[in-house]
């Protein structure tokens, strides 16, 4: 399974590198209006796309991790409470007696006669 995951990440990385390489044209990005024009940078389109993709991905990834952490904490607390409650709810099991030795079983069969069909 680790090979599949690694292969998927390699494929995603290759696609991202190809996208950025194909879109290396620099474009002006206007950041803030100024009295004599705009405050801007000239960045490659691929880098801008990657930046905005990460700006959308990071908050959702953080929300996902926080939700998983909160749910895992709730589950751990519930499991601990269940483990603490189960022994108090049920009495301890009866100890299992060891099996009788084969000689004792054979002696009992010899002493006790087998029932006849008419005795029942």
C-alpha positions in Angstrom: 0.0 0.0 0.0 2.9 2.3 0.7 4.1 1.8 -2.9 0.7 3.0 -4.2 0.8 6.1 -2.0 4.3 6.9 -3.1 3.4 6.4 -6.7 0.5 8.8 -6.4 2.6 11.5 -4.8 5.3 11.1 -7.5 2.6 11.4 -10.2 1.1 14.5 -8.5 4.5 16.1 -8.2 5.3 15.4 -11.8 2.0 17.0 -13.0 2.7 20.0 -10.8 6.2 20.4 -12.2 5.0 20.1 -15.8 2.2 22.7 -15.1 4.7 25.2 -13.6 7.2 24.6 -16.4 4.6 25.2 -19.1 3.3 28.3 -17.4 6.5 30.1 -16.7 5.4 33.4 -18.4 5.7 36.3 -16.0 2.6 38.3 -15.3 2.1 41.4 -13.2 0.3 40.8 -9.9 -1.3 44.1 -8.6 -1.0 44.0 -4.8 -2.1 47.5 -3.6 -3.2 50.7 -5.4 -0.7 53.5 -5.0 -0.9 57.2 -6.0 1.3 56.6 -9.1 -0.1 53.2 -10.1 -0.2 49.8 -8.4 2.3 48.1 -6.1 2.9 44.9 -8.0 5.2 42.0 -8.5 5.9 40.1 -11.7 5.6 36.4 -11.0 5.3 33.3 -13.2 1.8 32.1 -13.6 2.6 28.6 -12.3 3.9 29.9 -9.1 0.8 32.1 -8.6 -1.5 29.2 -9.3 0.5 27.0 -6.8 0.4 29.8 -4.2 -3.4 30.2 -4.4 -3.9 26.4 -4.4 -1.9 26.2 -1.2 -3.9 29.2 0.3 -7.1 27.2 -0.2 -5.6 23.8 0.8 -3.9 24.7 4.1 -6.9 25.9 6.0 -9.0 22.9 4.9 -6.1 20.5 5.8 -5.8 22.2 9.2 -9.6 21.9 9.8 -9.4 18.2 8.8 -6.5 17.5 11.2 -8.3 19.4 14.1 -11.5 17.4 13.5 -9.7 14.1 13.5 -7.8 15.0 16.6 -11.1 16.0 18.4 -12.9 12.9 17.3 -10.0 10.7 18.3 -10.0 12.3 21.8 -13.7 11.7 22.1 -13.3 8.0 21.1 -10.4 7.5 23.5 -12.4 8.9 26.3 -15.4 6.8 25.5 -13.3 3.6 25.3 -11.7 4.4 28.6 -15.1 5.0 30.2 -16.3 1.7 28.7 -13.3 -0.2 30.0 -13.8 1.2 33.5 -17.5 0.3 33.5 -17.4 -3.2 32.1 -15.6 -5.0 35.0 -18.0 -3.4 37.5 -21.1 -4.5 35.6 -20.2 -8.2 35.4 -19.0 -10.6 38.1 -15.8 -12.4 37.6 -16.0 -15.7 35.6 -16.0 -19.0 37.4 -12.6 -20.7 37.3 -12.4 -23.6 34.8 -11.7 -27.0 36.5 -8.9 -29.0 35.0 -9.9 -32.1 33.1 -9.9 -35.4 35.0 -7.1 -37.8 34.3 -7.9 -40.7 31.9 -7.6 -43.3 34.6 -10.3 -41.7 36.7 -12.7 -41.6 33.8 -12.1 -45.3 33.0 -12.6 -46.3 36.7 -15.9 -44.4 36.9 -17.1 -46.2 33.7 -16.2 -49.6 35.2 -17.9 -48.9 38.5 -21.1 -47.6 37.1 -23.0 -50.1 35.0 -24.4 -48.9 31.7 -28.2 -48.6 31.7 -30.4 -51.2 30.1 -33.0 -50.2 27.7 -35.8 -51.5 29.9 -34.5 -49.6 33.0 -35.2 -46.2 31.6 
